[in-house]
Amino acid sequence: MRTFTYGFLCWLLMLGMPLLSLATHQVGGQIEMQAIGDIPGHFKIIVTNYLEDGTQGIARQAAIGNVGIFRLRDNAQMTAFTVTQTGAKSPVVYTNAFCASQRNLNFVIWVYEATIQLNPGTYTDPQGYYMSYQTRNRNAGINNIVNPDQTGFTFYLEFPALQQNGQYVQNSSPQFNKINGEYVCLGDAFTFAFGGNDPDGDELRYSMVTPLNQKGTAQNAVSAGPYPDINWRPGFSATNAIPGSPTLQVNPQSGQLSVTATELGLYVFAVKVEEYRNGVKIGEVRRDFQFLVIDCPPQTTPDPAVQFRNFPSMRSRTICLGDSAVIQAAFNANWNYQWRKDGINITGATNSSLAVREAGTYMVVVSQKTTCSKTGNSDDMVVKVVGTQAKVFERGHLCATTGTIHLTAAGDSNVTYQWYRNGQALAGQTTDSIVVDQPGNYWAVTTDLTYGCKAQSDVALLQRSAAVQAVIQSASGQNRICPQESLQLNGSGGISYSWQKDGTTVGSSEAQYTTSQPGTFVLIATDTYGCTGTSKPVTIIQLDPIDVRLDTIPEVCGSNSPVYTLVGSPADGEYAGPGVTGNKFDPKAAGIGEHQVTYTVKAAPECKGTVATRLAVVAPIPTIQLADSMVTYKGNTFTMNPLYTGNPNQFQWASSTYLDNPNTANPTVMSIEEDITYTIDVKNKTGCEAKDTIHITVYARVWIPDAFSPDGDGKNDTWELFGIEAFPDAIVTIFNRWGEIIYSSDKGYTKPFDGTLNGYSLPAGLYAYTVRTVPEKPIIRGSLMLLR
């Protein structure tokens, strides 16, 4: 049955007005990743941009773009890289070229690509990762978003962890199919193939989503998500991007779009395709796009009739690979023709007939040459090709000297096979698969049992990989274990390893092994293909422990002591510590104190040293702060209280007369009776010594003059009490004739009476006094004559 679709799809067009300016606007696009399949983590990144073909804008289009990869869990940036234009732009093919030119629909596809290598061991987060590409700007004439000319794009893709449970996860993102140039006719049912496929056979689920805006305003910026949505105008949303009955919808399984539009305009929308593996979502890709809704003139719809040339009654033909079939449409000089294969416009296929060599479903869309009107679609014509080139699949690998590869030719059924190697037929190899153990170029020739068609498969180029070079190196650079230590051995040459010690498997599959025991070690390295290589044996020896000694360092008194030569064994060690230079200890450089001196000897240069320690004591020379002499009174008991430095711990007083303990630092003088001289001799624990002497004068009483003459002649100007210094607590009081106190001393009579009161000279005359020396002695009373 013939069906009719209307219109052209338009990207970023100012509501179909003719002769738009030459400024280039971004129409839409998507980002995709394809596993190259040779090395784990090796990908091709493809950024597809749909642009208005404005000459000036295209000339300014950047030759490179920027892509960032981020971790979904926390938006941490993993890496960033550039994608580069792959070549000349390719045009979008429209069904009705006349209508396209009338509405200035001239759009191009510009593809950017990059090949990247990701380390699977780095991409292990179970929540996965995302990739983004940002650009700008949109067309100002868009009807369903706010400020479209200030709104950009974020092309967005999610992918799973590349390594899960220690295993590499092979995956490519969903791939969107190519699209035709179409627009939507107002009021007519419109469908559009917008889906794609998944190279890994994962389940795809489609949904309408809100397009993403650019984050920031910089062109081709790399920035982490989340990314802002575009701002819908009132009444519009992801599920109501084009007003209609029904509105724009997507089939969740096939990705086909459908709408019966009820309003003219240019409308932005986006479709998200999610990939599921075993019922679990593992990734997604978004495609941003636009439709133009126009009012189509009510013209007569062309009705093309098609047939296979020479086979007019057939709607399906089978041909051999290399042959062709011609599909002929009814000819009308007033019609435009546009042939399609599997729903996609074929570039340059605009005649009334089409010669086809490839399998597929073909049809022609016909429109009026000089009128922009509805188009007519022909019936589908199915072409099957027998002998379609079989795809050879490989399983296995050829290592340097071992390994096998299982080759399978997958293609048509009902065929026989003959395998070839380097152009020579392999005897007896006539099934769809073979197992080989030699390098070379392999292919299969199939013969169809019904039609006799012969076809050659693609060629599998099999090569041996380079030999795995397993190498063991010690972390220290020496094949010996230091005393009381262990030695790390580092392996290289593969991705997993097996360690052997003296012929027995030890350790794990890591690239490092740590041993504390000597022996002969061998490493078996396995590369990414499962090939193995065995290292040369490495013998590790154990170094004997060493007995390190450092002779005692004699203690010295004072930092001016002589330099001392340190003696340690065994020889050739290293001395260290305060005051140490080479094998010399200098007390002056070290200073007073207790200093730790070490002697370190290594069993080998890479080993930790064995250390012997001694204490070098530079002791201070004691000092004594003791008065040379003192006076006291007969029968007094008191304590000496000298001050010491240098930490003395031995004390000897001589003579010991009157002392309670001549071997203490501060002895008590008990009831002294006569003058005496004491000598104190002290030593500290090092034996550093100091001595000092004090003479004590003993007074039996105070001698009190009965007169003095404060006349300023320098003689007897003050009332001097001889021997008063023996009584440090003495208090002297003087009274006038009326018993009033005119003078009272502090303890000790340190400022003798000078015959004045409050700065005024007292009159000559007789004055009474009292002298209190010590509490146990009676107060001395008497009279004093003040002479003028």
Secondary structure as GFF3:
##gff-version 3
##sequence-region A 1 788
A	DSSP	beta_strand	26	35	.	.	.	ID=ss1
A	DSSP	beta_strand	42	52	.	.	.	ID=ss2
A	DSSP	alpha_helix	55	60	.	.	.	ID=ss3
A	DSSP	beta_strand	64	71	.	.	.	ID=ss4
A	DSSP	beta_strand	77	85	.	.	.	ID=ss5
A	DSSP	beta_strand	90	91	.	.	.	ID=ss6
A	DSSP	alpha_helix	97	102	.	.	.	ID=ss7
A	DSSP	beta_strand	107	117	.	.	.	ID=ss8
A	DSSP	beta_strand	129	135	.	.	.	ID=ss9
A	DSSP	three_ten_helix	148	150	.	.	.	ID=ss10
A	DSSP	beta_strand	153	159	.	.	.	ID=ss11
A	DSSP	beta_strand	163	164	.	.	.	ID=ss12
A	DSSP	beta_strand	167	168	.	.	.	ID=ss13
A	DSSP	beta_strand	175	176	.	.	.	ID=ss14
A	DSSP	beta_strand	184	185	.	.	.	ID=ss15
A	DSSP	beta_strand	189	193	.	.	.	ID=ss16
A	DSSP	beta_strand	196	197	.	.	.	ID=ss17
A	DSSP	beta_strand	203	209	.	.	.	ID=ss18
A	DSSP	beta_strand	249	250	.	.	.	ID=ss19
A	DSSP	beta_strand	256	260	.	.	.	ID=ss20
A	DSSP	beta_strand	265	277	.	.	.	ID=ss21
A	DSSP	beta_strand	280	294	.	.	.	ID=ss22
A	DSSP	beta_strand	306	308	.	.	.	ID=ss23
A	DSSP	beta_strand	316	320	.	.	.	ID=ss24
A	DSSP	beta_strand	325	329	.	.	.	ID=ss25
A	DSSP	beta_strand	335	341	.	.	.	ID=ss26
A	DSSP	beta_strand	344	345	.	.	.	ID=ss27
A	DSSP	beta_strand	353	356	.	.	.	ID=ss28
A	DSSP	beta_strand	360	368	.	.	.	ID=ss29
A	DSSP	beta_strand	376	377	.	.	.	ID=ss30
A	DSSP	beta_strand	381	386	.	.	.	ID=ss31
A	DSSP	beta_strand	391	396	.	.	.	ID=ss32
A	DSSP	beta_strand	405	410	.	.	.	ID=ss33
A	DSSP	beta_strand	415	421	.	.	.	ID=ss34
A	DSSP	beta_strand	424	425	.	.	.	ID=ss35
A	DSSP	beta_strand	433	436	.	.	.	ID=ss36
A	DSSP	beta_strand	440	448	.	.	.	ID=ss37
A	DSSP	beta_strand	454	456	.	.	.	ID=ss38
A	DSSP	beta_strand	460	462	.	.	.	ID=ss39
A	DSSP	beta_strand	471	474	.	.	.	ID=ss40
A	DSSP	beta_strand	480	481	.	.	.	ID=ss41
A	DSSP	beta_strand	487	492	.	.	.	ID=ss42
A	DSSP	beta_strand	496	501	.	.	.	ID=ss43
A	DSSP	beta_strand	504	506	.	.	.	ID=ss44
A	DSSP	beta_strand	512	515	.	.	.	ID=ss45
A	DSSP	beta_strand	519	526	.	.	.	ID=ss46
A	DSSP	beta_strand	532	534	.	.	.	ID=ss47
A	DSSP	beta_strand	538	542	.	.	.	ID=ss48
A	DSSP	beta_strand	549	550	.	.	.	ID=ss49
A	DSSP	beta_strand	556	557	.	.	.	ID=ss50
A	DSSP	beta_strand	564	565	.	.	.	ID=ss51
A	DSSP	beta_strand	568	569	.	.	.	ID=ss52
A	DSSP	beta_strand	574	576	.	.	.	ID=ss53
A	DSSP	beta_strand	580	581	.	.	.	ID=ss54
A	DSSP	beta_strand	584	585	.	.	.	ID=ss55
A	DSSP	alpha_helix	587	590	.	.	.	ID=ss56
A	DSSP	beta_strand	593	602	.	.	.	ID=ss57
A	DSSP	beta_strand	609	619	.	.	.	ID=ss58
A	DSSP	beta_strand	623	625	.	.	.	ID=ss59
A	DSSP	beta_strand	629	633	.	.	.	ID=ss60
A	DSSP	beta_strand	638	639	.	.	.	ID=ss61
A	DSSP	beta_strand	643	645	.	.	.	ID=ss62
A	DSSP	beta_strand	648	654	.	.	.	ID=ss63
A	DSSP	beta_strand	668	669	.	.	.	ID=ss64
A	DSSP	beta_strand	676	684	.	.	.	ID=ss65
A	DSSP	beta_strand	689	699	.	.	.	ID=ss66
A	DSSP	beta_strand	707	708	.	.	.	ID=ss67
A	DSSP	three_ten_helix	724	726	.	.	.	ID=ss68
A	DSSP	beta_strand	731	735	.	.	.	ID=ss69
A	DSSP	beta_strand	741	744	.	.	.	ID=ss70
A	DSSP	beta_strand	756	757	.	.	.	ID=ss71
A	DSSP	beta_strand	760	761	.	.	.	ID=ss72
A	DSSP	beta_strand	765	772	.	.	.	ID=ss73
A	DSSP	beta_strand	780	786	.	.	.	ID=ss74
###
